[in-house]
C-alpha cells in the first residue's frame, strides 16, 4: 500500500503504533510480577448508545476502583508507566454525569482507550471488530492479562473497563479473564436505534460509525436506518451469546431504564455481587436520585414499522444459526 493511498487517519494510526512499539520496552520496568490479588476486572459491555457510559460513570463514582483514562489511548505501549503516573490523581473522581457520545471530559476522567485494546483485537479486520472465541489460542493474550493484573496490583484495587468494541469480543474476553465479572447494559431497542440514528446523522451520515459487526461491509449500501438497526441488534446479540456461553454466573444484565430510575439501588445490588472481588464503596458517595432516560419515541411510525420488520428478520436469522 502506497503512502498516497493512506488517509490522514491511517497515517496517524501507523505513526502512533510505531511510536508505542518503540517505547514499549520501558513498560517492563514498571510491570508488577506478583498477581496474587483477590481483585478481578469488571467489564461494562453494551451496544453503542445503550447507556454504558452512564453506567461507567456511576460505577467509578460509587466504588473505590481504578480505570483507564484517555492517556492510555495515546501511550498504550506503556500502560504500567501511565498507571504509575496517574495513580495519585484518580482516587476521587468527580462526575457531573455528562458525556459526548461516550467521551467524558477531563484529563483524569474515565475513558475507553480503543487503541490499547487494538493491540490484540482487530481495528478493522476481515470481520470488522468481531473475533470468535472458538478455537482460540488464549496464550496469544497472556500479555493483556499480565498488564491488567499488574495495573490492579499497582493501584491496589479492582479495575473497571468500558468499550463498545467489546460487544464483538465479549466471549473472547470472558475466556482470557476466566474470573472477571461483566455487566451487560441493555436498552429498549427502538430507543437505542433512535439515539444511534440521531448520532450518526449529526456526526457521520456518510461513513460507518462505531462498532463494526462481521456483516458491516455488506450494509454500506443500505439505508441508514437499516445499517443502524443491524448494528445495534448484532452488538447486543454477540454480547449476550458470548457472555451466556463463556461467562455463566459471572455477568449481570441490566436495563438502562432501570439504572436511570434508581442509580443507588443498582449500585447496592452490584455491591453485594462484587464484594468478594475487592469492590468497596467509596466514602461519602452522593449519587443522583434518578436520571432522565429520555424514553420518548420520535421516529415516524412508518420508519418504526420498517425497523420492527428488520428486527423480526434478524431474529429469524439468529434462531437458525
C-alpha positions as CSV (number, residue, x, y, z in Angstrom):
1,X,0.0,0.0,0.0
2,X,1.4,3.4,-1.0
3,X,1.6,6.3,1.3
4,X,-0.6,8.3,-1.1
5,X,-3.4,5.7,-0.7
6,X,-3.5,6.1,3.1
7,X,-5.9,8.5,4.7
8,X,-4.7,11.0,7.3
9,X,-6.2,8.8,10.0
10,X,-4.4,5.8,8.7
11,X,-1.1,7.6,8.7
12,X,-1.7,8.9,12.2
13,X,-2.5,5.4,13.5
14,X,0.6,3.9,11.8
15,X,2.8,6.6,13.3
16,X,1.2,6.2,16.7
17,X,1.6,2.4,16.6
18,X,5.3,2.8,15.6
19,X,5.9,5.3,18.5
20,X,4.3,2.9,21.0
21,X,6.2,-0.1,19.8
22,X,9.4,1.9,20.3
23,X,8.6,2.9,23.9
24,X,7.0,-0.4,24.9
25,X,10.2,-1.9,26.4
26,X,10.2,0.9,29.1
27,X,7.0,-0.6,30.5
28,X,8.8,-3.7,31.7
29,X,10.4,-1.6,34.3
30,X,7.0,-0.8,35.9
31,X,5.4,-4.2,35.4
32,X,4.2,-5.8,38.7
33,X,5.0,-9.5,38.6
34,X,3.1,-10.6,41.7
35,X,-0.5,-11.2,40.5
36,X,-1.7,-12.7,43.8
37,X,-4.8,-10.5,44.4
38,X,-8.5,-11.2,45.1
39,X,-9.4,-8.3,42.7
40,X,-11.0,-9.1,39.4
41,X,-11.6,-6.8,36.5
42,X,-15.1,-5.7,35.7
43,X,-16.2,-5.1,32.0
44,X,-19.1,-2.9,31.1
45,X,-20.4,-4.1,27.7
46,X,-23.4,-2.9,25.6
47,X,-24.4,-1.7,22.2
48,X,-23.4,1.9,21.4
49,X,-25.9,4.5,22.8
50,X,-27.3,1.9,25.2
51,X,-26.2,3.6,28.5
52,X,-22.8,2.1,29.1
53,X,-21.1,5.5,29.6
54,X,-23.5,6.5,32.4
55,X,-23.0,3.0,33.9
56,X,-19.3,3.6,33.8
57,X,-19.5,7.0,35.4
58,X,-21.8,5.6,38.2
59,X,-19.5,2.7,39.0
60,X,-16.3,4.7,39.0
61,X,-18.0,7.2,41.3
62,X,-19.5,4.7,43.7
63,X,-16.8,2.1,44.0
64,X,-13.1,2.6,45.0
65,X,-11.8,1.3,41.7
66,X,-9.2,2.2,39.1
67,X,-9.9,2.8,35.4
68,X,-8.4,3.8,32.2
69,X,-8.2,7.5,31.4
70,X,-7.7,8.8,27.9
71,X,-3.9,9.0,28.2
72,X,-3.9,5.2,27.6
73,X,-5.3,5.9,24.1
74,X,-2.1,7.6,23.1
75,X,0.5,5.8,25.3
76,X,-0.8,2.3,25.1
77,X,2.6,0.8,24.7
78,X,3.5,1.9,28.3
79,X,0.3,1.2,30.3
80,X,2.1,0.5,33.6
81,X,4.1,3.7,33.4
82,X,0.9,5.6,32.6
83,X,-0.8,3.9,35.6
84,X,2.1,4.8,37.8
85,X,1.9,8.5,36.8
86,X,-1.8,8.9,37.1
87,X,-2.2,6.7,40.2
88,X,-2.4,9.7,42.6
89,X,-5.0,11.6,40.5
90,X,-7.8,9.0,40.1
91,X,-8.6,8.2,43.7
92,X,-11.5,10.7,44.0
93,X,-13.2,11.2,40.6
94,X,-15.8,13.9,40.4
95,X,-18.5,13.4,37.8
96,X,-21.3,15.6,36.5
97,X,-22.6,12.6,34.6
98,X,-22.3,14.3,31.3
99,X,-20.6,12.9,28.2
100,X,-20.5,13.5,24.5
101,X,-21.1,10.2,22.6
102,X,-19.1,8.2,25.0
103,X,-16.4,10.8,25.7
104,X,-16.1,12.1,29.2
105,X,-14.4,15.5,29.6
106,X,-11.4,15.7,31.9
107,X,-7.8,14.5,31.7
108,X,-8.3,12.1,34.6
109,X,-11.9,11.1,33.8
110,X,-12.8,7.5,32.9
111,X,-12.1,6.8,29.2
112,X,-12.4,3.9,26.8
113,X,-9.0,3.9,25.0
114,X,-9.7,1.7,22.0
115,X,-6.0,1.8,20.9
116,X,-5.0,-0.2,24.0
117,X,-7.4,-3.0,23.1
118,X,-6.5,-2.8,19.4
119,X,-3.0,-4.2,20.4
120,X,-4.8,-7.6,20.4
121,X,-8.2,-7.1,18.9
122,X,-8.8,-6.0,15.2
123,X,-9.1,-2.3,14.4
124,X,-10.9,-3.3,11.2
125,X,-10.4,-6.9,10.4
126,X,-12.0,-9.3,7.9
127,X,-15.0,-9.5,10.2
128,X,-14.9,-5.9,11.4
129,X,-14.3,-5.8,15.2
130,X,-15.5,-9.3,15.7
131,X,-13.3,-12.1,17.0
132,X,-14.7,-15.6,17.5
133,X,-14.0,-17.1,20.9
134,X,-14.0,-20.6,19.4
135,X,-10.7,-22.5,18.8
136,X,-8.6,-19.6,20.1
137,X,-5.1,-19.9,21.5
138,X,-5.5,-18.0,24.7
139,X,-1.7,-17.8,25.2
140,X,-1.8,-15.0,22.5
141,X,-3.5,-12.8,25.1
142,X,-1.3,-13.5,28.1
143,X,0.4,-10.1,27.8
144,X,-3.0,-8.4,28.0
145,X,-3.9,-10.3,31.2
146,X,-0.5,-9.6,32.7
147,X,-0.9,-5.9,32.1
148,X,-4.4,-5.7,33.6
149,X,-3.4,-7.7,36.8
150,X,-0.2,-5.6,37.1
151,X,-2.3,-2.4,37.0
152,X,-4.6,-3.7,39.7
153,X,-1.5,-4.5,41.8
154,X,-0.2,-1.0,41.2
155,X,-3.5,0.6,42.1
156,X,-4.2,-1.9,44.9
157,X,-7.9,-2.1,43.8
158,X,-10.0,-3.6,41.0
159,X,-10.2,-2.0,37.6
160,X,-13.3,-1.3,35.6
161,X,-13.3,-1.2,31.8
162,X,-15.9,0.1,29.3
163,X,-15.5,-0.1,25.5
164,X,-18.3,-0.5,23.0
165,X,-16.0,-2.6,20.7
166,X,-16.0,-5.3,23.4
167,X,-19.5,-6.2,22.2
168,X,-17.7,-8.0,19.4
169,X,-15.2,-9.8,21.7
170,X,-17.2,-10.4,24.8
171,X,-16.9,-14.2,24.7
172,X,-13.2,-14.0,24.0
173,X,-12.6,-11.6,26.9
174,X,-14.5,-14.0,29.2
175,X,-12.1,-16.7,28.2
176,X,-9.0,-14.5,28.6
177,X,-10.2,-13.5,32.1
178,X,-11.9,-16.6,33.5
179,X,-12.7,-14.9,36.8
180,X,-13.7,-11.5,35.5
181,X,-17.1,-10.0,36.1
182,X,-19.3,-8.4,33.4
183,X,-22.2,-6.0,33.2
184,X,-24.4,-6.3,30.1
185,X,-26.2,-3.0,29.6
186,X,-29.4,-3.1,27.5
187,X,-31.8,-0.5,26.3
188,X,-35.2,-0.6,24.7
189,X,-34.1,-1.4,21.1
190,X,-36.2,1.2,19.3
191,X,-34.9,3.9,21.6
192,X,-31.4,2.6,21.2
193,X,-31.7,2.7,17.4
194,X,-33.3,6.1,17.5
195,X,-30.4,7.5,19.6
196,X,-27.8,5.9,17.3
197,X,-29.6,7.3,14.2
198,X,-29.5,10.8,15.7
199,X,-25.8,10.5,16.5
200,X,-24.9,9.1,13.1
201,X,-26.9,11.8,11.2
202,X,-25.2,14.6,13.2
203,X,-21.6,13.1,13.2
204,X,-21.1,10.7,10.4
205,X,-24.0,10.2,8.0
206,X,-21.9,9.0,5.1
207,X,-19.4,6.9,7.0
208,X,-19.7,3.9,9.3
209,X,-19.5,4.9,12.9
210,X,-18.6,2.9,16.0
211,X,-18.9,-0.9,16.3
212,X,-18.3,-3.0,13.1
213,X,-20.1,-6.3,13.2
214,X,-18.9,-9.0,10.7
215,X,-21.5,-8.1,8.1
216,X,-21.0,-4.3,8.2
217,X,-19.3,-4.0,4.7
218,X,-22.4,-5.6,3.2
219,X,-24.5,-2.9,4.8
220,X,-22.7,0.1,3.5
221,X,-25.0,0.5,0.5
222,X,-28.2,0.0,2.6
223,X,-30.4,2.8,4.0
224,X,-29.0,4.4,7.2
225,X,-31.8,3.1,9.4
226,X,-31.1,-0.5,8.2
227,X,-27.4,-0.2,8.9
228,X,-28.0,1.0,12.4
229,X,-30.8,-1.5,13.1
230,X,-28.5,-4.4,12.2
231,X,-25.5,-2.8,14.0
232,X,-27.4,-2.4,17.3
233,X,-29.1,-5.8,17.1
234,X,-25.8,-7.7,16.4
235,X,-23.9,-5.7,19.0
236,X,-26.4,-6.8,21.7
237,X,-26.7,-10.3,20.3
238,X,-23.0,-11.1,20.2
239,X,-22.6,-9.7,23.7
240,X,-25.5,-11.9,25.0
241,X,-24.3,-15.1,23.3
242,X,-20.6,-14.6,24.3
243,X,-21.5,-14.0,28.0
244,X,-24.1,-16.7,28.2
245,X,-21.6,-19.3,26.8
246,X,-18.3,-18.2,28.4
247,X,-19.2,-16.2,31.5
248,X,-22.1,-18.2,33.1
249,X,-22.6,-17.0,36.6
250,X,-20.2,-14.1,36.1
251,X,-22.4,-11.5,34.3
252,X,-25.2,-9.2,35.3
253,X,-27.7,-7.8,32.8
254,X,-29.4,-4.5,33.5
255,X,-31.7,-2.2,31.5
256,X,-30.6,1.4,31.0
257,X,-34.1,2.5,32.1
258,X,-33.8,0.6,35.4
259,X,-30.4,2.3,36.1
260,X,-31.9,5.7,35.4
261,X,-34.9,5.1,37.6
262,X,-32.8,4.2,40.7
263,X,-29.0,4.5,40.4
264,X,-28.4,3.9,44.1
265,X,-30.5,0.7,44.1
266,X,-28.4,-0.6,41.1
267,X,-25.1,0.2,42.8
268,X,-26.2,-1.5,46.0
269,X,-27.1,-4.6,44.1
270,X,-23.7,-4.6,42.4
271,X,-22.0,-4.0,45.7
272,X,-23.4,-7.3,47.1
273,X,-22.4,-9.2,44.0
274,X,-18.9,-7.8,43.7
275,X,-17.8,-7.5,47.3
276,X,-15.8,-10.8,47.2
277,X,-13.8,-9.5,44.3
278,X,-12.4,-6.4,46.0
279,X,-15.1,-3.9,45.2
280,X,-15.7,-1.4,48.1
281,X,-17.9,1.6,48.3
282,X,-16.2,5.0,48.4
283,X,-16.7,7.1,51.4
284,X,-19.3,10.0,51.3
285,X,-20.8,8.9,47.9
286,X,-23.7,11.1,46.8
287,X,-25.4,9.8,43.7
288,X,-28.3,11.5,41.9
289,X,-31.7,10.2,42.9
290,X,-32.5,9.4,39.2
291,X,-31.7,10.3,35.6
292,X,-33.9,11.3,32.7
293,X,-33.9,8.2,30.5
294,X,-35.4,10.1,27.5
295,X,-37.9,7.5,26.6
296,X,-39.8,9.5,24.0
297,X,-40.0,7.8,20.6
298,X,-39.9,10.5,17.9
299,X,-39.3,8.3,14.8
300,X,-42.1,8.3,12.2
301,X,-44.5,5.4,12.5
302,X,-43.6,4.2,9.0
303,X,-39.9,4.0,9.9
304,X,-40.7,2.2,13.1
305,X,-42.6,-0.4,11.1
306,X,-39.6,-1.0,8.8
307,X,-37.3,-1.2,11.8
308,X,-39.5,-3.7,13.5
309,X,-39.8,-5.8,10.4
310,X,-36.0,-5.8,10.1
311,X,-35.6,-6.9,13.7
312,X,-38.0,-9.8,13.1
313,X,-35.9,-10.8,10.1
314,X,-32.7,-10.6,12.2
315,X,-34.4,-12.6,15.0
316,X,-35.3,-15.3,12.5
317,X,-31.8,-15.5,11.1
318,X,-30.4,-15.6,14.7
319,X,-32.6,-18.6,15.5
320,X,-31.3,-20.6,12.5
321,X,-27.7,-20.1,13.3
